[in-house]
Amino acid sequence: MTDFNDKQIEILQAAEKLFAEQGFDGTSVRDIAKVANVNIAMISYYFGSKEKLLEALIIYRISDMRLQMENLYREDLTPLEKIDRLIELYIKRINRNKSMYQIIHFEISSGKRIINCDAFNEIKKHNLEILKNIIAEGQDKGFFRKDVNTILIPTTIMGTYFHFQMNKPYFKDILNLNTPEDIDNYVNTELTRHIKQTIKALLTYEN
């Protein structure tokens, strides 16, 4: 399910806010109902359980990334320009929804509960196929190396971003980032530029 009605989206946004503030375990369905201004029965009707609500939230947050990547692939750009735009898209999305991604990765990695990740993984696989097509286009045109490990490109992008976020107090200190705006600006400029340079080095031939 990737199409949600307005009431479902209100519930999902309320759940996201509370999961980020209180954690999954610390949030009750009653809490979500109160913030979304609906009754518990409506949440049960739409989603069934808190776990299913989390799964729906994951799909809600990543499904439109698929459309954006498909549009990017069709644009009249060079393969390297497409990669640059793709990195910007990744970073802006993750940065805008970082609390959601932190919830997802904690819940999946902790193994405390079984979350059905099939739909999540299907969308990620589809996005990976688009990335593979962009890289294959660059290889065919002689821009990119033939021995690229495409599967690890998103890992490199997101791993760099999340390392920065997990060590924010350290980076705030050494980079003199005093406000949330300073941090966002750094992420969207210097960190994004560094990630582009890293990915370009992995994709292209040495000069």
Summary of the structure (lengths in Angstrom):
residues: 207
radius of gyration: 19.1
end to end distance: 47.0
largest distance: 62.7
contacts: 579
relative contact order: 0.11
helix: 78%
strand: 1%
